[in-house]
Amino acid sequence: MSWTSTERYRIRPAPGGLALVQELLNTRAIPPYGEDVLAGGGTGVRWLRDVTAAWAEEQGWPGPSGEPRAGDLERVRALRERLAALVTGEAEPVRAPTDVSVRPGLDEEGRVALVPAGSPGEWLEGAVWAQVLLAQADGTWQRLKLCREPACRSAFYDRSRNNSGVWHDVRRCGNAANLRASRARRKQRAAEAPAGE
């Protein structure tokens, strides 16, 4: 399956269903890589249609019912923001259930699957929350991160042995952060040095 939003940042997709979550997070605009995929009706509708159809086919599930509706993109953008807050640990508890529809199903190995239903926006939201639940249950959720570089914030899967990665690309985002820190230290030392030295 092609994860166009993630691949435009030259990021390797996360394993399994976390790739779907990562793909949604990476629809955000991050200059110079690209614009917000969900900002415009044409690109957003096309992305939503393509991702839901491809994920349904890959999973062997029925796809969403109908074409994307007016509120679907707004719903998906709100989901993206909730997920970003969840990944960074800044999410507020939600006591009222989210209005999504998932139905139990069985895969080829007899394992229970949560199969999404509804319009494309509802369907995607159900699929994403099901994948978050599975990732939290299997211990891989904490490896999905947002790049620490403020100008980037792309979603990546931390493949480091000790789960210590903080940048999606150490050479690009890590070097930028280290350079800023070095300049700040030099500026601080210069400000603290007595006059005439």
C-alpha positions as CSV (number, residue, x, y, z in Angstrom):
1,M,0.0,0.0,0.0
2,S,1.2,3.5,-0.8
3,W,1.3,6.0,2.0
4,T,1.7,9.2,0.0
5,S,1.5,11.7,2.9
6,T,4.1,9.8,4.9
7,E,6.4,9.1,1.9
8,R,6.6,12.8,0.9
9,Y,8.6,13.3,4.1
10,R,10.9,10.5,3.2
11,I,9.7,8.5,6.3
12,R,9.5,4.8,6.4
13,P,5.9,3.8,7.2
14,A,5.1,2.3,10.6
15,P,4.4,-1.4,10.7
16,G,0.9,-2.7,10.4
17,G,-2.1,-0.6,11.2
18,L,0.0,2.2,12.8
19,A,0.9,3.1,9.2
20,L,-2.7,4.3,8.7
21,V,-2.5,6.4,11.9
22,Q,0.9,7.8,10.8
23,E,-0.5,8.6,7.3
24,L,-3.3,10.6,8.8
25,L,-0.9,12.6,11.0
26,N,1.4,13.3,8.1
27,T,-1.4,15.0,6.0
28,R,-0.5,18.2,7.9
29,A,1.5,20.9,6.0
30,I,5.2,20.9,6.8
31,P,7.2,23.3,4.5
32,P,9.2,22.6,2.4
33,Y,7.8,19.1,1.9
34,G,4.2,19.9,1.2
35,E,0.9,21.5,1.9
36,D,-1.9,20.3,4.1
37,V,-3.5,17.5,2.2
38,L,-6.8,17.9,4.0
39,A,-7.0,21.7,3.5
40,G,-8.5,21.7,0.1
41,G,-11.7,19.9,-0.9
42,G,-10.2,18.3,-4.0
43,T,-7.0,17.0,-2.5
44,G,-8.7,16.1,0.8
45,V,-11.6,14.2,-0.8
46,R,-9.2,12.3,-3.1
47,W,-6.9,11.4,-0.2
48,L,-9.8,10.2,1.9
49,R,-11.3,8.2,-0.9
50,D,-7.9,6.6,-1.8
51,V,-6.9,5.8,1.7
52,T,-10.2,4.3,2.8
53,A,-10.5,2.2,-0.4
54,A,-6.9,0.9,-0.2
55,W,-7.1,0.1,3.6
56,A,-10.4,-1.7,3.1
57,E,-9.0,-3.7,0.3
58,E,-5.8,-4.5,2.2
59,Q,-7.8,-5.7,5.2
60,G,-10.5,-7.5,3.2
61,W,-13.3,-5.3,4.7
62,P,-16.2,-3.6,3.0
63,G,-15.3,0.0,2.3
64,P,-17.1,3.1,3.4
65,S,-20.7,3.8,2.3
66,G,-20.9,6.4,-0.4
67,E,-18.7,9.3,-1.4
68,P,-17.1,11.7,1.1
69,R,-19.7,14.1,2.5
70,A,-19.4,17.8,3.4
71,G,-18.5,17.1,7.0
72,D,-16.2,14.2,6.4
73,L,-13.0,16.4,5.9
74,E,-13.8,18.5,8.9
75,R,-14.2,15.3,11.0
76,V,-10.9,13.9,9.7
77,R,-9.1,17.1,10.4
78,A,-10.4,17.1,14.0
79,L,-9.4,13.4,14.4
80,R,-5.9,14.3,13.2
81,E,-5.6,17.0,15.9
82,R,-6.8,14.6,18.6
83,L,-4.3,12.0,17.5
84,A,-1.5,14.5,17.5
85,A,-2.4,15.4,21.1
86,L,-2.6,11.7,22.0
87,V,0.8,11.0,20.5
88,T,2.5,13.8,22.4
89,G,0.7,13.0,25.6
90,E,-1.3,16.2,25.6
91,A,-4.7,14.7,25.0
92,E,-7.5,15.6,27.4
93,P,-9.6,12.7,28.7
94,V,-12.8,12.2,26.8
95,R,-15.7,10.9,28.8
96,A,-18.3,11.1,26.1
97,P,-17.8,8.4,23.4
98,T,-16.8,9.4,20.0
99,D,-19.5,8.8,17.4
100,V,-18.0,6.1,15.3
101,S,-19.2,2.7,14.1
102,V,-17.1,-0.4,14.3
103,R,-18.4,-3.9,14.1
104,P,-16.7,-7.1,15.2
105,G,-15.5,-9.4,12.5
106,L,-13.1,-12.3,12.2
107,D,-9.9,-12.5,10.1
108,E,-8.5,-15.6,8.3
109,E,-6.8,-16.8,11.5
110,G,-10.0,-16.5,13.6
111,R,-8.9,-13.3,15.4
112,V,-11.4,-10.6,16.2
113,A,-11.2,-7.5,14.1
114,L,-12.9,-4.2,14.6
115,V,-14.4,-3.4,11.1
116,P,-15.3,0.3,10.5
117,A,-18.6,1.3,8.9
118,G,-20.3,4.5,7.8
119,S,-19.4,7.4,5.5
120,P,-15.7,7.8,4.5
121,G,-15.0,10.2,7.4
122,E,-16.8,8.0,9.9
123,W,-15.2,4.8,8.4
124,L,-11.7,6.3,8.6
125,E,-12.2,7.4,12.2
126,G,-13.4,3.9,13.2
127,A,-10.4,2.3,11.4
128,V,-7.9,4.7,13.0
129,W,-9.3,4.3,16.6
130,A,-9.3,0.5,16.1
131,Q,-5.6,0.6,15.1
132,V,-4.7,2.9,18.1
133,L,-6.4,0.4,20.4
134,L,-4.5,-2.5,18.9
135,A,-1.2,-0.7,19.0
136,Q,-1.8,0.3,22.7
137,A,-2.6,-3.4,23.4
138,D,0.5,-4.8,21.7
139,G,2.9,-2.1,23.1
140,T,3.8,-0.4,19.8
141,W,1.8,2.7,20.3
142,Q,4.6,4.5,22.3
143,R,6.9,4.2,19.2
144,L,4.7,6.5,17.1
145,K,6.1,10.0,17.7
146,L,6.0,13.5,16.3
147,C,9.4,14.9,15.3
148,R,10.7,17.2,18.1
149,E,11.8,19.8,15.5
150,P,9.1,22.6,15.8
151,A,9.3,23.4,12.1
152,C,8.6,19.7,11.2
153,R,6.5,17.7,13.7
154,S,6.0,14.9,11.1
155,A,4.9,11.5,12.5
156,F,7.5,8.7,12.5
157,Y,7.8,5.2,14.0
158,D,10.8,5.1,16.4
159,R,12.7,2.0,15.4
160,S,15.6,2.6,17.8
161,R,16.4,-0.3,20.2
162,N,15.6,1.8,23.3
163,N,12.8,3.9,21.9
164,S,14.8,7.1,22.3
165,G,14.4,8.7,18.9
166,V,13.1,12.3,18.8
167,W,13.6,13.4,15.2
168,H,12.2,11.9,12.1
169,D,15.5,12.6,10.4
170,V,18.6,13.1,12.6
171,R,20.6,14.7,9.8
172,R,18.0,17.3,8.9
173,C,15.9,17.9,12.0
174,G,18.5,16.8,14.6
175,N,21.2,18.9,13.1
176,A,18.9,21.9,13.0
177,A,18.1,21.5,16.7
178,N,21.7,21.0,17.6
179,L,22.8,24.0,15.6
180,R,20.2,26.2,17.4
181,A,21.3,24.9,20.8
182,S,25.0,25.6,19.9
183,R,24.3,29.1,18.8
184,A,22.2,29.7,22.0
185,R,25.1,28.5,24.2
186,R,27.6,30.7,22.4
187,K,25.3,33.7,22.7
188,Q,24.8,33.0,26.4
189,R,28.5,32.7,27.0
190,A,29.1,36.0,25.1
191,A,26.4,37.7,27.2
192,E,27.9,36.4,30.5
193,A,31.6,37.3,29.6
194,P,32.9,40.3,31.4
195,A,33.3,43.4,29.2
196,G,36.8,43.7,27.7
197,E,37.5,39.9,27.4
